[in-house]
Amino acid sequence: MLITVNGLVARSYPSGDHDRIIHLLTEDHGRLSVMVKGGGSSRAAGSASCTQLFTYGNYELYRGKGGDLYWLRGGSVLTPFYQLSSDITRMALATYLCDVASDLIPEETNEEECGVLLRTLLNSLYVLSKGDKSLATVKAVFELRSASLMGYRPDLTGCDLCSEVYPENAYLDILNGRLICADCQSKLNRRFARESHGDESSAGRRPVCPVSASVLAALRYVVSAPDKKIFSFAMKDAEEERALERVTETFLLNQVERDFDTLHFYRSVAD
């Protein structure tokens, strides 16, 4: 079977002494695992440019009957993001974003949401390479948008208990993906404490993240904005950006129920 696809190289790792396997994220076929023959060798000049990490290209792939992998027949570069590799912090963040997308996009699927997620990733890499937005903002937008696209969208319309639409201070119930205003959260904490025989720390066993009015506005914007406008907002300062990032990261990791080594690496170089 021979197919031609546009895709982004989201992962790349060696296979044996001379070959490489790349993960292509495509709009119409989901995630594809592709063997690059000789891709681990310095002599593989023909395929080197289009199989580099963070490269968006056009690829001709084939697979024999019963094969688990596609094989690269040829390819060309459409949009390179090579500049990301010149800055270790941006490269680390880009690697994490690609890792999240690779985890969320199923293998060999034509679901429309996967194509939208790929475009969101490409948009994020473009903004990251241009340096127009802070790294915290790029990370937060991608985390929340990708989670929302793949079925984990939180309900941010108002407090889930009293329906207050514009609470001054609120909390995001991480596990249930719902908003709870500060007053209702205080009532919940007191109830949990009574049920735990006065142990007020029991409230901490139900993970929630504090959400200020400005962070809530940003969260609402990110989940509802058109694809091309998801970065068209600004937080008032770096502290608010970090607060937004803490909420989106906590929410994403809890929804997908896993951690990412690439996230730990990004944190280490960012710190």
Secondary structure, DSSP 8 states (H G I E B T S, - for coil): -EEEEEEEEEEEEEETTTEEEEEEEETTTEEEEEEETTTTSTT-HHHHTTTSTTEEEEEEEE--TT-SSEEEEEEEEEEE-GGGGGSHHHHHHHHHHHHHHHHHS-BS---HHHHHHHHHHHHHHHHHHHT-S-HHHHHHHHHHHHHIIIII--EEEEETTT--SS-SEEEEETTTTEEEEHHHHHHHHHHHHHHTTT-GGGGGGS-EEEEEHHHHHHHHHHHHS-GGGTT----SSHHHHHHHHHHHHHHHHHHHT---HHHHHHHHHH-
